[in-house]
Amino acid sequence: MQPPTVVEADARPGGRYRVDCVCPPDNKVYKMTGAYSGVSPPAKLVFTWWWEGADFEPSRVTVEFREVGPASTEVTLTHELLPESQREGHRKGWIGCFEMLERALSKEEKS
């Protein structure tokens, strides 16, 4: 997985976001959009999730943040309402996102 090529976000209830990313194996640009329905800093984000051109309804993502130490946060991500045929691909995609986040944070710590 590669980092997104476009990221736009208006993180407030009713605000919208867009993320364009290049996904293997075809390296095609996929455009993902949605709207925030819950924004509770610093604990929780809830938003719809939809791939432009998808033949299924938008799904819902909830991301919860819990402080577990002075410099540590536990992140719990729940992705609901996905069709069965989409679940494994999205699971792999979210794992890739968390791996990129981990690499970025470890680089930041070394600086």
matplotlib code that plots the C-alpha trace (Angstrom):
import matplotlib.pyplot as plt

x = [0.0, 1.2, 0.4, -2.7, -2.2, -5.0, -6.4, -9.2, -11.0, -13.5, -13.6, -16.8, -20.3, -21.7, -18.2, -17.0, -13.7, -12.0, -8.9, -7.5, -5.0, -3.2, -3.9, -2.2, -2.2, -3.4, -2.0, -5.3, -6.4, -9.3, -11.3, -12.9, -15.4, -17.7, -19.1, -18.4, -21.3, -19.5, -16.4, -15.5, -11.9, -9.8, -11.7, -13.8, -14.5, -17.4, -17.8, -19.3, -17.0, -17.7, -15.5, -16.5, -18.2, -18.8, -21.8, -22.6, -24.0, -21.7, -20.4, -19.6, -16.2, -15.7, -12.2, -11.8, -8.6, -7.7, -4.7, -2.8, 0.3, 2.0, 3.1, 0.9, -2.6, -4.6, -6.6, -9.7, -11.2, -14.6, -15.7, -19.4, -22.0, -19.6, -20.8, -19.2, -17.4, -15.6, -14.5, -11.2, -9.9, -10.8, -9.2, -6.0, -6.3, -6.7, -3.8, -1.7, -2.8, -1.8, 1.5, 2.2, 1.2, 3.5, 6.4, 5.7, 5.5, 8.7, 10.5, 9.2, 10.4, 14.0, 14.1]
y = [0.0, 3.5, 6.7, 8.6, 11.0, 13.4, 13.9, 16.5, 16.5, 18.8, 16.9, 18.1, 16.6, 16.9, 17.7, 15.6, 14.0, 12.5, 10.3, 9.2, 6.3, 4.0, 0.4, -2.8, -5.0, -2.7, 0.6, 2.2, 5.4, 4.7, 7.6, 7.2, 9.7, 10.1, 12.3, 12.7, 11.9, 11.9, 13.9, 13.8, 14.9, 13.3, 10.1, 9.2, 9.7, 8.2, 8.5, 6.9, 5.1, 4.7, 4.0, 6.1, 3.9, 1.0, -1.1, -1.2, 1.2, 3.4, 1.6, 3.1, 3.4, 4.2, 5.0, 5.2, 6.5, 5.6, 6.9, 4.0, 5.8, 9.2, 8.7, 5.8, 5.6, 2.5, 2.8, 0.7, 0.7, -0.8, -1.0, -1.9, -2.5, -3.8, -6.5, -9.9, -9.8, -6.5, -7.5, -9.2, -6.6, -3.8, -5.7, -5.9, -2.2, -1.1, -3.3, -1.5, 1.9, 1.0, -0.3, 3.0, 4.9, 2.8, 3.5, 7.2, 7.4, 5.5, 7.9, 10.8, 9.3, 8.9, 12.6]
z = [0.0, -0.9, 1.0, -0.3, -3.2, -2.1, 1.3, 2.1, 5.4, 7.2, 10.5, 12.1, 12.2, 8.7, 7.3, 4.3, 3.5, 0.4, 0.1, -3.2, -3.1, -5.4, -4.6, -5.7, -7.7, -10.6, -9.2, -10.1, -8.3, -6.0, -4.6, -1.2, 0.2, 3.2, 5.9, 9.6, 11.8, 15.1, 16.2, 19.9, 20.4, 21.6, 22.0, 18.9, 15.2, 13.3, 9.5, 6.4, 4.0, 0.3, -2.7, -5.8, -8.3, -5.8, -6.3, -2.6, 0.0, 2.2, 5.3, 8.7, 10.4, 14.1, 15.4, 19.2, 20.9, 24.5, 26.4, 27.8, 29.1, 29.0, 25.3, 24.2, 22.7, 21.9, 18.7, 18.0, 14.6, 13.8, 10.1, 9.9, 7.2, 4.6, 2.2, 2.9, -0.4, 0.6, 4.2, 3.5, 1.2, 3.6, 6.5, 4.6, 3.7, 7.3, 8.3, 5.7, 7.0, 10.6, 9.3, 7.6, 10.7, 12.8, 10.4, 10.4, 14.2, 14.6, 12.2, 14.3, 17.5, 16.1, 15.0]

ax = plt.figure().add_subplot(projection="3d")
ax.plot(x, y, z, "-o")
ax.set_aspect("equal")
plt.show()
